[in-house]
Amino acid sequence: MHIPDGILSPAVWSASAIVSAAVLAGSVRHSRRQLDYRAVPVMGVMSAFIFASQMVNFPILGAAASGHLIGGALAALLFGFWPATLVMTVVVAIQAIVFQDGGITALGTNVLNMAILAPAFAVVTHKLLSKLSFIPKAAAAFVSAWCSVVLVSLAASVQLALSGVVGLGDAAAALVFWHTWIGIGEGLITAVVLPIALRSSFYLPGKETASL
């Protein structure tokens, strides 16, 4: 859900940029220590897949945000939280710099939402569901992806409200409503693609756990 340039207040986008930069610095350090080089090509393929999936979008709240698949849950459940933030940041950055989808000033906020919060929500939800042995793995993947999309839409609603773009109630009503349906698509894609990727011959850190 890209937020375009000129929408957010300086306080919101600058604070988001600082948080995003701090988390990504940690992601780089973590990946240097623990990421197997054989996972890099797979991460590249996944970045391309997510990039293509996000290109189909539509405006919400008079173009104050856009609705589309995110892909953060799939990346997080495959590679773990830290590598997933790098995969998603590459996608969001290319869209902002090359295609002006989201813009530069909103880049930190869009990275925070789609590259950090979405994977984090997915990993936490998946960990909680994994403790319940009666829940099938496909169902856990579906719910984790759905929750990541809906919770990120709620976070974006708060950011728009803090920027004075629209009231929190109106923002949440629109964003959460549409992303409740988008989350179903994201959940289905995640539930279908995840086991196929994990059964592949590639090395995937997510085979151990999608860990923080």
C-alpha positions as CSV (number, residue, x, y, z in Angstrom):
1,M,0.0,0.0,0.0
2,H,2.1,2.8,-1.3
3,I,1.7,6.3,0.2
4,P,2.7,8.9,-2.4
5,D,4.9,12.0,-2.1
6,G,3.4,15.1,-0.5
7,I,0.9,13.3,1.6
8,L,2.6,12.7,4.9
9,S,3.8,15.4,7.3
10,P,7.5,15.9,7.7
11,A,7.4,14.6,11.2
12,V,5.8,11.3,10.2
13,W,7.9,10.6,7.1
14,S,11.2,11.6,8.8
15,A,10.5,9.5,11.9
16,S,9.6,6.6,9.7
17,A,12.8,7.0,7.7
18,I,14.9,7.0,10.9
19,V,13.2,3.8,12.2
20,S,13.5,2.1,8.8
21,A,17.2,3.0,8.5
22,A,17.9,1.6,12.0
23,V,16.2,-1.7,11.3
24,L,17.8,-2.1,7.8
25,A,21.2,-1.5,9.4
26,G,20.5,-4.4,11.7
27,S,19.3,-6.5,8.8
28,V,22.6,-5.9,6.9
29,R,24.6,-6.9,9.9
30,H,22.5,-10.0,10.6
31,S,22.6,-11.1,7.0
32,R,26.3,-10.7,6.7
33,R,26.8,-13.0,9.7
34,Q,24.1,-15.6,9.0
35,L,22.8,-15.5,5.4
36,D,24.1,-18.3,3.2
37,Y,25.3,-17.0,-0.1
38,R,23.3,-19.7,-1.9
39,A,20.1,-18.0,-0.7
40,V,20.9,-14.8,-2.6
41,P,19.7,-16.0,-6.1
42,V,16.5,-17.2,-4.6
43,M,16.0,-13.9,-2.8
44,G,16.5,-12.2,-6.2
45,V,13.8,-14.4,-7.8
46,M,11.4,-13.7,-5.0
47,S,12.1,-9.9,-5.3
48,A,11.1,-10.1,-8.9
49,F,8.0,-12.1,-8.1
50,I,6.9,-9.7,-5.4
51,F,7.7,-6.7,-7.6
52,A,5.5,-8.0,-10.4
53,S,2.7,-8.8,-7.9
54,Q,2.7,-5.3,-6.5
55,M,2.4,-3.6,-9.9
56,V,-1.3,-4.3,-10.0
57,N,-2.8,-1.7,-7.7
58,F,-5.7,0.8,-7.3
59,P,-6.0,4.1,-5.5
60,I,-7.7,4.4,-2.1
61,L,-8.9,7.5,-0.2
62,G,-8.5,9.7,-3.3
63,A,-5.0,8.4,-4.1
64,A,-3.8,9.0,-0.5
65,A,-2.7,5.4,-0.6
66,S,-3.0,2.4,-3.0
67,G,-4.2,-1.1,-2.6
68,H,-2.2,-4.1,-3.8
69,L,-0.6,-7.3,-2.7
70,I,2.4,-6.8,-0.5
71,G,4.4,-10.0,-0.4
72,G,6.1,-9.4,2.9
73,A,4.7,-12.5,4.6
74,L,5.9,-14.8,1.8
75,A,9.4,-13.3,2.0
76,A,9.5,-13.5,5.8
77,L,8.2,-17.1,6.0
78,L,10.8,-18.2,3.3
79,F,13.9,-16.4,4.5
80,G,13.2,-15.1,8.0
81,F,12.5,-11.6,9.2
82,W,15.9,-10.0,8.6
83,P,16.6,-11.1,5.0
84,A,12.9,-10.4,4.2
85,T,13.4,-6.8,5.1
86,L,16.2,-6.5,2.5
87,V,14.1,-8.3,-0.2
88,M,11.2,-6.0,0.4
89,T,13.3,-2.9,0.6
90,V,14.8,-3.6,-2.8
91,V,11.3,-3.9,-4.3
92,V,9.9,-0.7,-2.6
93,A,13.0,1.3,-3.5
94,I,13.0,0.4,-7.2
95,Q,9.3,1.2,-7.4
96,A,9.9,4.6,-5.8
97,I,13.0,5.6,-7.7
98,V,12.3,4.1,-11.1
99,F,8.5,4.1,-11.3
100,Q,7.7,7.0,-8.9
101,D,5.3,4.6,-7.1
102,G,5.3,5.9,-3.6
103,G,7.9,8.7,-4.1
104,I,11.1,9.6,-2.3
105,T,9.9,11.5,0.7
106,A,7.5,8.7,1.6
107,L,10.1,6.0,0.9
108,G,11.0,5.6,4.6
109,T,7.3,5.1,5.5
110,N,6.6,2.7,2.7
111,V,9.7,0.7,3.7
112,L,8.6,0.7,7.3
113,N,5.1,-0.6,6.3
114,M,5.9,-3.1,3.6
115,A,9.5,-4.1,4.2
116,I,9.5,-4.1,8.1
117,L,6.1,-4.2,9.6
118,A,4.5,-6.7,7.1
119,P,7.3,-9.3,7.6
120,A,7.3,-8.7,11.4
121,F,3.5,-9.2,11.7
122,A,3.7,-12.3,9.5
123,V,6.5,-13.9,11.5
124,V,5.0,-13.2,14.9
125,T,1.6,-14.5,13.8
126,H,3.1,-17.6,12.3
127,K,5.1,-18.3,15.4
128,L,2.0,-18.1,17.5
129,L,0.0,-20.3,15.2
130,S,2.8,-22.8,14.9
131,K,2.4,-23.5,18.6
132,L,-1.1,-24.9,17.9
133,S,-0.5,-28.3,16.5
134,F,-4.0,-28.8,15.2
135,I,-3.7,-25.9,12.7
136,P,-2.5,-27.0,9.2
137,K,0.7,-25.4,7.9
138,A,-1.2,-24.0,4.9
139,A,-3.8,-22.4,7.2
140,A,-1.0,-20.9,9.3
141,A,0.6,-19.4,6.3
142,F,-2.7,-18.0,5.0
143,V,-3.7,-16.4,8.3
144,S,-0.1,-15.0,8.8
145,A,-0.2,-13.3,5.4
146,W,-3.8,-12.0,5.9
147,C,-2.9,-10.5,9.3
148,S,0.2,-8.9,7.9
149,V,-1.7,-7.1,5.2
150,V,-4.6,-6.0,7.5
151,L,-2.3,-4.8,10.3
152,V,-0.1,-2.9,7.9
153,S,-3.2,-1.1,6.5
154,L,-4.0,-0.1,10.1
155,A,-0.5,1.3,10.6
156,A,-0.8,3.3,7.4
157,S,-4.2,4.6,8.6
158,V,-2.5,5.9,11.7
159,Q,0.3,7.5,9.7
160,L,-2.2,9.3,7.4
161,A,-4.2,10.5,10.4
162,L,-1.1,11.8,12.2
163,S,-0.3,13.7,9.0
164,G,-3.7,15.3,9.0
165,V,-4.6,13.8,5.7
166,V,-7.8,12.2,6.9
167,G,-9.4,11.2,10.2
168,L,-8.3,7.9,11.7
169,G,-11.8,6.4,11.5
170,D,-12.2,7.2,7.9
171,A,-8.7,6.1,7.0
172,A,-9.0,2.8,8.8
173,A,-12.5,2.2,7.4
174,A,-11.2,2.5,3.9
175,L,-7.8,0.9,4.1
176,V,-8.7,-1.9,6.4
177,F,-11.8,-2.7,4.4
178,W,-10.0,-3.0,1.1
179,H,-7.0,-4.8,2.6
180,T,-9.2,-7.3,4.3
181,W,-10.1,-8.6,0.8
182,I,-6.5,-8.0,-0.6
183,G,-5.3,-10.1,2.4
184,I,-7.3,-13.1,1.2
185,G,-5.5,-13.0,-2.1
186,E,-2.2,-12.6,-0.4
187,G,-3.0,-15.4,2.0
188,L,-3.9,-17.8,-0.8
189,I,-0.7,-17.0,-2.8
190,T,1.4,-17.4,0.3
191,A,-0.2,-20.7,1.2
192,V,0.3,-22.1,-2.3
193,V,3.8,-20.7,-3.1
194,L,5.4,-21.3,0.3
195,P,5.4,-25.1,0.3
196,I,6.5,-25.3,-3.3
197,A,9.5,-23.0,-2.6
198,L,10.4,-24.9,0.6
199,R,10.4,-28.2,-1.4
200,S,12.7,-26.8,-4.0
201,S,16.4,-27.8,-4.2
202,F,17.5,-24.3,-3.3
203,Y,18.9,-23.5,0.2
204,L,16.3,-21.4,2.0
205,P,16.9,-20.1,5.5
206,G,13.2,-20.4,6.1
207,K,13.5,-24.2,6.1
208,E,14.8,-24.0,9.6
209,T,12.4,-21.3,10.8
210,A,11.2,-17.9,9.8
211,S,12.9,-16.4,12.8
212,L,13.6,-13.0,14.1
